[in-house]
Amino acid sequence: MAIAAENDVREFGDVDLGARLHELEARLAAEVHKSDTLARVTEAIASSNDVDACVQSALDGAREISGAAYGAFFYNRMEPDGESYALFRLSGASPEAFANFPRVRKTDIFRPTFDNTGVVRSDDITQDPRYGRNAPRQGMPEGHLPVRSYLAIPVTTRQGEVLGGLFFGHPEPGRFTARDESLLVGLGAQVAATIESIRLNGEALAELDHRRKAEERLKFALDSGRMGSWDLDVATKAYEASDLCKANYGRRPEETFTFNDLVETIHPEDRPRILRAIDSAIRDGTDYDVEYRVIHPSGELRWLHARGRAAHKAEDGVRRLAGVSLDITERKRAEARQKLLVNELNHRVKNSLATVQSIAAQTLRSSASPEFFREAFETRLIALSQTHDLLTRESWEGASLREVFDVELHAMASEDRVSFDYASDLRLTPKAAVALGMGIHELATNAVKYGALSAPEGRVKVVWSIDDDVLRLVWSESGGPEVHPPARRGFGARLLERGLAAELSGGVELTYDAAGLVCHMALPLRALEP
């Protein structure tokens, strides 16, 4: 009997020991699986560069580790209603299933998570004293996924900022252990670190993108404005210039261009002034704003406008001077042309006033009555204005001899009765055009009133040629009344023989032939051509 009992105890003990061993092996396998899963999920979270992927990996992995039926991540950020929190990601349920859930609010159950006062783990959340204390539902709403086991973990940064919360549930009670809590708290810390890293990286990338776009806009603006940028290290005199800046000094993009090269390029007369301006900008912090001439390696002279400002640092003063340069050669040339034109205009106005004064005095001297003076004076002013109109159309750069004739004869309505004979036209300076215009007007006026153009059959012939750099022009009338030499020289004769001849350094002779008046002009080309 004793031997039989001993055998029964040994047999029962072996069975209990085997079951225990099997249980321990199962627990070990489960722990190994959780550790492997945790390592895999942690690696996936850490390597993620997307918040969606990071949170989804955490939820899926946490469910696998803890055996949770459902998992969710809520942002610690209020919805527009000011009461509820934003749902970010789900696991273990479709979005449609959660669509009808009431929004999560900071009730007594959720407050510890969103305020980061601790982890909430419950074997049966429905038995928690904080559960069911909030109107209007007083507990789990109808249609909600059944949750008994509950685990909520704050997701916080190292600085204590609550990013959100990881929430897990299971319809059966007692499914989450202290070990599960410990593992998922670590997982939550990894999620927080990764989200913070992604956010910081995103901010850094956004800042880099913003700076890149700003630099592109700046470069586009500089290129569009043909402005070159430059930077000078005050201590070392190291000089950096953009391609456009180099071009302003006559250098190619691939050429080395130092500060000494820049100084040597500045016109010797401007160099001391520019160096003083640079020293003043560095020493006193004044704006560097100068215009100066540069001489390109090709010998071409150009004008530049440079602007810049010194960068000050409290600890060691000025370290750099930076700015832009712009080629203003065309502007300077335009200013010079404008100044020349203004001076020329002043000169022409004075000459015109002197001419009008002379015309008035001469006309008054030769007029028998105020009525004759008015008519003669007005016609001569009109002749002067017609020549001015012609020159204005030509931008006062000159006019041709034939154009001057056409303008004056058209005013007399007699150009069809005047013939021309010449080999080539002649370009006149404004001064010569005005003088000849007045002379031609006097000849045409005399022909219309007293000469060939006063008779129906009368004609005028104009012939000119160039001989030994002298314009020889002949105005000859025919078919008009018989011509007799005048008893006294009138204004027209004096203007031609004295005024025109003196103005153009030549000679003018009037011949009163019985068949018609003849005017001979001999005018040097140097007084006529531009």
C-alpha positions in Angstrom: 0.0 0.0 0.0 2.8 2.4 0.9 4.6 1.7 -2.3 1.4 2.3 -4.4 0.8 5.7 -2.6 4.3 6.8 -3.3 3.9 6.0 -6.9 0.7 7.9 -7.1 2.3 11.1 -5.6 5.3 10.9 -7.9 3.0 10.5 -10.9 0.8 13.5 -9.8 3.9 15.6 -9.1 5.3 15.0 -12.6 2.0 16.1 -14.2 1.9 19.3 -12.1 5.5 20.1 -12.9 5.0 19.6 -16.6 1.9 21.9 -16.7 3.9 24.5 -14.8 6.8 24.2 -17.2 4.5 24.4 -20.2 2.9 27.6 -18.7 6.3 29.2 -18.1 7.3 28.4 -21.7 4.1 29.9 -23.0 4.7 33.0 -20.9 8.3 33.2 -22.1 7.2 32.9 -25.7 4.6 35.6 -25.2 7.2 37.9 -23.6 9.7 37.2 -26.4 6.9 38.0 -28.9 6.1 41.2 -27.1 9.8 42.2 -27.0 10.3 41.4 -30.6 7.1 43.3 -31.5 8.2 46.2 -29.4 11.6 46.4 -31.0 10.1 46.2 -34.5 7.5 48.8 -33.8 9.9 51.1 -32.0 12.3 50.9 -35.0 9.4 51.7 -37.4 8.3 54.6 -35.3 11.8 56.0 -35.0 12.5 55.7 -38.7 9.2 57.3 -39.7 9.2 60.8 -41.2 5.5 61.1 -41.4 3.2 61.6 -38.4 0.4 59.5 -39.8 2.7 56.5 -40.4 4.3 57.0 -37.0 1.0 57.0 -35.1 -0.5 54.2 -37.1 2.6 52.0 -36.5 2.3 52.7 -32.8 -1.4 51.8 -32.6 -1.1 48.6 -34.6 2.0 47.5 -32.6 0.5 48.4 -29.2 -2.6 46.3 -30.0 -0.4 43.4 -31.0 1.6 43.8 -27.7 -1.3 44.3 -25.4 -4.0 42.3 -27.1 -6.2 45.4 -27.3 -9.3 45.1 -29.5 -9.2 48.8 -30.4 -6.7 51.7 -30.4 -7.0 55.4 -31.1 -4.8 58.5 -30.9 -6.4 61.9 -30.1 -4.6 65.2 -30.5 -4.4 67.4 -27.4 -6.0 70.0 -29.5 -9.5 71.4 -29.2 -12.0 71.1 -32.1 -13.7 74.2 -33.3 -16.6 73.5 -30.8 -14.1 74.3 -28.0 -15.1 71.2 -26.0 -13.9 68.1 -27.8 -10.6 66.7 -29.0 -9.5 65.8 -32.6 -9.4 62.1 -33.5 -6.2 61.5 -35.5 -5.7 57.7 -36.2 -7.6 54.4 -35.5 -6.7 50.8 -35.2 -8.9 47.7 -34.9 -12.1 49.5 -36.2 -13.1 51.1 -39.4 -13.5 54.9 -39.5 -17.2 54.3 -40.3 -17.6 52.6 -36.9 -16.1 55.6 -35.1 -18.0 58.1 -37.2 -21.1 57.8 -35.0 -19.1 58.0 -31.7 -19.5 61.0 -29.6 -16.5 63.3 -29.6 -14.0 62.9 -26.9 -14.2 65.6 -24.2 -12.1 66.3 -21.2 -14.3 64.4 -18.8 -13.1 63.0 -15.5 -12.0 59.8 -17.3 -10.0 61.6 -20.0 -8.7 64.5 -18.0 -5.6 62.7 -16.6 -4.5 61.8 -20.1 -4.9 65.3 -21.6 -3.5 67.0 -18.5 -0.6 64.5 -18.3 -1.3 63.7 -14.7 -0.8 59.9 -15.2 -1.7 56.7 -17.0 -5.2 55.3 -16.6 -5.4 51.5 -16.6 -8.6 49.8 -15.6 -9.7 46.1 -15.6 -13.3 47.3 -16.0 -13.7 51.0 -16.8 -17.5 50.8 -16.2 -16.7 50.2 -12.5 -14.4 53.2 -12.2 -15.9 55.9 -9.9 -15.2 58.5 -12.6 -17.2 56.7 -15.2 -20.8 57.7 -16.0 -20.7 61.1 -14.3 -21.1 63.3 -17.3 -24.4 64.3 -18.9 -26.1 63.6 -21.1 -25.2 60.0 -21.6 -24.1 59.1 -18.1 -21.8 56.4 -19.4 -21.1 54.6 -22.7 -23.5 55.7 -25.4 -25.7 53.3 -27.2 -24.0 51.8 -30.2 -20.5 52.4 -28.9 -18.0 49.6 -29.3 -18.0 47.6 -26.1 -15.1 48.6 -23.8 -14.4 47.1 -20.4 -10.6 46.8 -20.2 -9.2 50.4 -20.7 -5.7 51.8 -21.0 -4.9 55.5 -21.7 -1.3 56.9 -22.0 -0.4 60.5 -22.4 2.0 61.3 -25.3 4.3 64.1 -24.0 7.5 65.6 -25.2 10.6 65.8 -23.0 9.6 69.4 -22.2 6.3 68.3 -20.8 4.1 69.4 -23.8 1.1 67.0 -24.2 0.8 66.1 -27.8 -2.1 63.8 -27.3 -3.1 60.4 -25.9 -3.0 56.8 -26.9 -6.3 55.0 -25.9 -6.8 51.2 -26.0 -9.9 49.1 -25.2 -11.2 45.5 -25.1 -14.7 44.2 -24.6 -13.5 41.7 -21.9 -12.3 42.8 -18.4 -8.8 42.4 -17.0 -7.0 42.2 -20.4 -4.2 44.8 -19.7 -1.4 44.0 -17.3 1.1 46.2 -15.5 3.7 44.9 -18.0 1.5 46.0 -20.9 1.3 49.4 -19.3 5.0 49.7 -18.9 5.7 48.6 -22.5 3.1 51.0 -23.9 4.3 53.9 -21.8 7.7 53.4 -23.4 6.1 53.2 -26.8 4.2 56.4 -26.1 7.5 58.2 -25.3 9.0 57.0 -28.6 5.9 58.3 -30.4 6.3 61.7 -28.7 10.0 61.9 -29.5 9.3 61.0 -33.2 6.4 63.4 -33.6 8.5 66.2 -32.1 11.4 65.3 -34.4 9.2 65.2 -37.4 7.6 68.5 -36.5 11.0 70.1 -35.9 12.3 68.7 -39.2 9.2 69.9 -40.9 9.7 73.4 -39.5 13.3 73.3 -40.5 12.5 72.2 -44.0 9.7 74.8 -44.2 12.2 77.5 -43.1 14.8 76.2 -45.6 12.1 76.2 -48.3 11.1 79.7 -47.3 14.6 80.9 -47.4 15.2 79.2 -50.8 12.2 80.8 -52.3 13.2 84.2 -50.8 16.7 83.8 -52.3 15.2 82.9 -55.6 12.9 85.9 -55.5 15.8 88.1 -54.5 18.0 86.7 -57.3 15.2 87.1 -59.8 14.7 90.7 -58.7 18.4 91.4 -58.8 18.7 89.8 -62.3 15.7 91.6 -63.6 17.0 94.9 -62.3 20.5 94.1 -63.7 21.9 94.5 -60.2 24.9 92.6 -59.0 25.4 91.6 -55.4 28.6 91.8 -53.5 30.0 91.1 -50.0 33.2 92.3 -48.4 34.8 90.8 -45.3 36.2 93.9 -43.5 38.9 92.1 -41.6 40.4 90.0 -44.4 39.2 92.1 -47.4 37.9 88.9 -49.0 35.4 90.0 -51.7 32.6 87.9 -53.2 30.8 89.2 -56.3 27.9 87.7 -58.2 28.1 87.1 -61.9 26.2 90.3 -62.7 28.4 92.2 -60.3 31.5 91.0 -62.1 29.9 91.9 -65.5 29.4 95.4 -64.2 33.2 95.6 -63.9 33.9 94.0 -67.2 34.7 90.5 -65.9 33.4 87.1 -66.9 31.7 84.8 -64.3 34.6 82.4 -64.2 37.2 85.1 -63.6 38.7 85.8 -60.2 37.7 89.3 -59.0 39.2 90.5 -55.7 38.7 93.7 -53.7 42.1 95.0 -55.1 40.8 94.3 -58.6 37.7 96.3 -57.9 39.7 99.3 -56.6 42.0 99.2 -59.6 39.0 99.2 -61.9 37.6 102.5 -60.5 38.5 105.6 -62.4 41.6 107.2 -60.8 39.8 110.5 -60.3 36.9 108.8 -58.4 39.0 106.2 -56.5 39.9 108.4 -53.4 36.2 109.4 -53.0 35.0 105.8 -53.1 37.6 104.6 -50.6 36.6 107.3 -48.2 32.9 106.3 -48.6 33.8 102.7 -47.8 35.8 103.7 -44.7 33.0 105.9 -43.5 30.4 103.1 -43.9 32.6 100.7 -41.9 33.7 103.3 -39.3 30.5 105.3 -38.8 27.8 102.9 -40.0 26.7 105.4 -42.7 25.0 104.1 -45.8 27.3 103.4 -48.7 25.6 105.1 -51.7 28.0 106.2 -54.5 28.2 106.7 -58.2 31.5 106.4 -60.0 33.2 105.6 -63.2 35.0 102.3 -63.9 37.3 101.3 -66.7 36.8 97.9 -68.1 39.8 95.8 -69.1 38.8 96.5 -72.7 39.3 100.2 -72.0 35.6 101.0 -72.1 34.4 103.7 -69.6 31.2 102.8 -67.7 29.2 104.4 -64.8 28.2 102.3 -61.8 25.9 103.0 -58.8 26.8 101.0 -55.7 24.8 100.8 -52.5 25.6 98.9 -49.3 25.5 98.7 -45.6 27.8 97.5 -42.8 26.8 94.7 -40.5 27.6 95.5 -36.9 28.2 93.0 -34.1 28.4 94.1 -30.5 31.3 91.8 -29.6 33.7 92.7 -32.4 32.2 95.6 -34.4 31.8 95.5 -38.1 32.6 92.2 -39.8 31.2 92.7 -43.3 30.0 95.3 -45.8 27.4 94.0 -48.4 25.3 95.5 -51.1 24.5 95.8 -54.8 25.9 97.5 -57.9 24.0 98.7 -61.0 25.4 99.8 -64.3 24.0 103.3 -64.9 25.9 104.2 -68.0 22.8 104.7 -70.2 21.2 106.9 -67.5 24.4 109.0 -67.3 24.5 109.4 -71.1 20.8 110.3 -71.1 21.4 112.9 -68.4 24.3 114.3 -70.5 22.1 114.4 -73.6 19.3 116.1 -71.6 21.7 118.7 -70.3 23.0 119.3 -73.8 19.5 119.6 -75.1 18.5 122.1 -72.4 21.5 124.2 -73.1 20.8 124.0 -76.8 17.2 124.9 -76.2 18.2 127.9 -74.2 20.5 129.0 -76.9 17.9 128.5 -79.6 15.3 130.4 -77.6 17.7 133.3 -77.2 18.5 133.2 -80.9 14.9 133.0 -81.9 14.1 136.0 -79.7 17.0 137.9 -81.2 15.7 136.9 -84.7 12.2 138.1 -83.9 13.5 141.3 -82.5 15.6 141.9 -85.6 12.7 141.0 -87.9 10.4 143.5 -86.0 13.0 146.3 -86.2 13.8 145.8 -89.9 10.1 145.4 -90.9 9.2 148.5 -88.9 12.0 150.5 -90.6 10.9 149.5 -94.1 7.1 149.7 -93.6 5.2 152.8 -94.7 2.2 152.3 -92.4 1.2 150.1 -89.4 -1.0 148.0 -91.6 1.9 147.1 -93.9 4.1 146.4 -90.8 1.6 144.0 -89.3 1.2 142.0 -92.5 4.9 141.8 -93.3 5.8 141.0 -89.7 3.2 138.2 -89.3 4.2 136.5 -92.6 7.9 136.6 -91.5 7.1 135.1 -88.1 5.0 132.4 -89.9 8.0 131.6 -92.1 10.2 131.4 -89.0 7.7 129.1 -87.3 7.3 126.8 -90.3 11.1 126.2 -90.4 10.9 125.5 -86.6 8.1 123.1 -87.1 10.2 121.2 -89.7 13.1 121.1 -87.3 10.9 119.9 -84.5 9.7 117.0 -86.6 13.3 116.1 -87.1 14.1 116.4 -83.4 16.2 119.5 -84.1 18.8 117.3 -85.6 18.6 119.2 -89.0 16.7 119.3 -92.2 17.4 118.9 -95.9 17.7 121.9 -98.3 14.8 120.6 -100.4 12.6 120.2 -97.4 13.2 123.9 -96.4 12.3 125.0 -99.9 9.1 122.8 -99.9 7.9 124.2 -96.6 8.3 127.8 -97.6 6.9 127.4 -101.1 4.0 125.4 -99.9 3.0 128.3 -97.6 2.9 130.5 -100.8 0.8 127.9 -102.7 3.3 128.2 -105.5 5.5 125.1 -105.3 4.0 123.8 -108.6 5.5 126.8 -110.5 9.0 126.3 -109.2 11.4 123.8 -110.8 14.5 122.3 -109.3 17.8 121.1 -110.8 20.3 119.5 -108.5 22.4 116.3 -108.4 21.9 115.6 -104.7 20.1 117.0 -101.7 22.0 118.6 -98.8 21.6 118.0 -95.1 21.6 121.3 -93.1 22.2 122.1 -89.5 19.3 123.7 -87.5 21.1 127.1 -87.7 21.5 126.9 -91.5 18.0 125.7 -92.0 16.5 128.7 -90.1 18.7 131.2 -92.0 18.0 129.7 -95.4 14.3 129.3 -94.6 14.1 133.1 -93.8 16.0 133.9 -97.0 13.8 131.6 -99.2 10.7 133.1 -97.6 11.8 136.6 -98.6 12.6 135.5 -102.2 9.2 133.7 -102.5 7.3 136.6 -100.9 8.9 139.1 -103.4 8.1 136.7 -106.3 4.5 136.4 -105.3 4.0 140.2 -104.8 6.1 141.7 -107.5 8.0 139.1 -109.4 7.5 136.0 -111.6 4.9 134.4 -109.3 2.6 137.4 -109.5 1.9 136.7 -113.2 0.1 133.6 -114.5 2.9 132.6 -116.8 5.7 133.3 -114.4 8.1 130.6 -113.3 11.0 130.2 -110.9 13.9 127.9 -111.4 16.2 126.7 -108.5 19.6 125.2 -109.4 22.3 124.2 -107.0 25.6 122.3 -107.1 28.6 121.7 -104.9 31.9 122.9 -106.1 35.1 122.9 -103.9 33.1 122.4 -100.7 30.9 125.4 -101.5 27.2 125.3 -102.2 26.4 127.4 -105.2 22.6 128.1 -105.5 20.8 130.2 -108.1 17.2 131.4 -107.8 16.1 132.8 -111.2 12.7 134.2 -112.2 11.1 134.5 -115.6 7.8 135.3 -117.3 6.8 137.9 -114.8 6.6 141.7 -115.0 9.6 143.6 -116.1 12.1 144.1 -113.3 13.6 147.4 -112.4 16.3 148.0 -109.7 14.7 149.3 -106.5 15.3 152.9 -105.4 16.3 151.6 -102.0 17.2 148.3 -100.4 14.3 146.8 -98.5 14.3 144.4 -95.6 14.3 141.3 -97.8 17.3 142.5 -99.8 19.2 143.4 -96.6 18.3 140.0 -95.0 19.7 138.1 -98.0 22.8 140.1 -98.9 23.9 141.0 -95.4 22.1 138.8 -92.9 22.1 135.4 -94.6 25.6 135.9 -96.0 27.0 136.9 -92.6 25.1 134.1 -90.8 26.5 131.4 -93.0 29.9 132.9 -93.8 29.2 133.2 -97.5 28.1 135.5 -100.2 24.7 136.4 -101.6 24.1 138.6 -104.7 20.8 139.9 -106.1 20.7 140.8 -109.8 17.7 142.8 -111.1 17.6 141.6 -114.6 14.7 143.0 -116.7 13.6 139.4 -117.5 13.4 138.5 -113.8 15.2 138.7 -110.5 18.2 136.4 -110.0 19.8 135.5 -106.6 23.2 133.9 -106.5 24.4 132.2 -103.3 27.8 130.9 -102.5 27.8 129.2 -99.1 30.6 127.1 -97.6 29.6 123.5 -96.6 31.3 123.9 -93.2 28.6 126.4 -92.3 25.7 124.2 -93.6 26.3 120.6 -92.9 25.9 118.9 -89.4 
